Amino acid sequence: MLQTITLCPGVTLRCVQSSHFKQGRISLQFVRPMTLQEAAMNALLPVVLLRGTENYPDLRQITMRLDDLYGASVGDLVRRIGDYQTTGLYASFTEDRFALPGDEILRPVAAFLQEVLYRPRLEKGVFCEDIVESEKKNLLADLQAQKNDKQTYAANQLLKHMCREDSFGIPRLGTKKTIEAITPETLYRHYEKVIKESPVELFYVGSQSPEEVGNCLAPLFSGRNGALPPQTAFCGGEESHIREKMDISQSRLHLGFVTEITNRDPRFCAMQILNHIYGSGMTSKLFMTVREQQSLCYSISSGYYGSKGIMVVAAGIDRKQETTARTEILRQLQLCKDGQITPAELENARESLISGLKAVPDSPGALESYYATAALSGLSMDPETYRRRLEQVTLADVVAAANTVTLRASYFLEGL
């Protein structure tokens, strides 16, 4: 059961107390509005912080300290959740009840996080230039890897053009230009702003009580006045249909749809089931018909971004099949709107979603991901409530959800 505590203004701790795991987990996220000016710096900041502190100035000494903490691990955490971007850290560690008599783990881990956050290794009053440049190269390499993966590249291009007037079109890691422009001075000024102003979301899963965890983490923060605007549904201008040619063997066709239904809407579960019936998984209409029966594509799937009310279809096709594949993809959606959904399709989709929810309590990482993302996106259901509402969705609910979906954009990466 989730328990929520306000440690001070702007700092929220969410806890799931459980004795099922040998390891506990803490995540610490500074929450920022998603902007092109900040995206790259938010992505770069936690990895730079993890390169060295005053007392542990290099990776070797950081590793040695974590080894002393029963092999704890600490990593960077950068997420895009609707209109927000988070930048922060997570820590996984052995529970105190498995430590030797007289040893503690949670408090020293919290103290280490405090060290990473507030005592970074500096050079002339700012971040070390060699560390910043090294991590910039890594970030640029990540961007290049996304471009080399044509499915990821096409997905990013679709959202970039479709959401050109919406924050959801901003790349999570920034752009090549914004990464290259970062200096040790600009990153350090941004760090000071993030630390002082940003609302903070903390999450803990483990056996210790929320009060004990709050006492450990409260010294890390003071109150802050920054308030985030509420999450918004998709907002965009005119339809966008983009074509690009590239020397590749398999073309990529990506379609972007919008719906008024977000995860803050009572119809959200119906929309989730619709997405599974339509294109998510190997029993979906798109997979069974467009791929298996008609052989119009090599791969095909749909995905639904509930925080914004966006559904996308991604297909790998032969370029000569573009018109036929596009027509069939839209026809399958129309079948959903017309209510041509079998009982088996409805139940397969429902069971697939419920199966995923049943797996959430199986690991600290899954619990952290579910609750930390839900809190920021506006989803107000715990997994059990979510499951019950999925069970209540009827065929009529799914058909009604389908009829809110409209095509908004397309992106075709055409092979030569």
Number of C-alpha atoms within 10 A of each C-alpha: 9 13 13 13 14 14 19 14 15 19 20 19 23 24 27 22 17 16 14 13 15 15 18 26 24 27 24 23 23 22 26 23 20 23 20 17 13 20 25 26 24 29 24 24 22 20 23 23 24 22 20 24 22 13 15 21 15 14 13 11 14 21 16 12 17 17 12 12 20 17 13 20 17 21 13 20 18 22 17 23 25 25 25 21 24 26 25 24 23 20 20 21 21 21 20 21 14 13 13 9 8 6 12 17 20 26 15 15 23 19 16 22 21 16 19 24 18 16 16 22 23 17 11 8 10 17 24 20 14 11 16 21 17 11 17 24 13 14 22 19 13 13 17 13 13 16 15 11 10 18 20 14 17 23 20 20 22 26 24 17 20 29 22 17 15 22 23 25 20 23 19 23 24 22 18 15 10 15 23 14 12 17 18 19 15 13 21 19 13 15 20 11 11 18 16 15 18 23 22 26 21 25 24 30 27 25 20 19 15 21 11 11 22 19 12 16 22 16 12 14 16 14 15 16 11 15 14 14 9 12 18 17 22 22 15 16 11 10 13 17 15 15 10 13 11 12 10 12 12 20 27 28 27 26 24 26 18 24 22 16 24 27 22 19 14 11 18 23 27 25 29 25 28 29 25 26 29 28 26 23 20 15 17 24 24 30 25 17 16 24 21 15 10 12 15 23 23 16 16 25 22 22 18 23 15 24 24 25 24 25 21 23 22 23 29 21 24 18 19 12 14 19 9 11 22 17 11 16 21 14 13 19 22 16 15 22 20 13 15 14 18 12 9 11 18 19 15 18 23 23 15 14 18 18 12 11 18 12 12 17 16 12 15 23 17 14 21 24 13 17 23 20 17 17 14 21 23 19 19 14 15 14 20 13 11 17 20 12 16 20 15 11 18 13 19 12 16 25 21 19 24 24 15 14 20 16 16 21 21 24 24 21 25 21 17 11
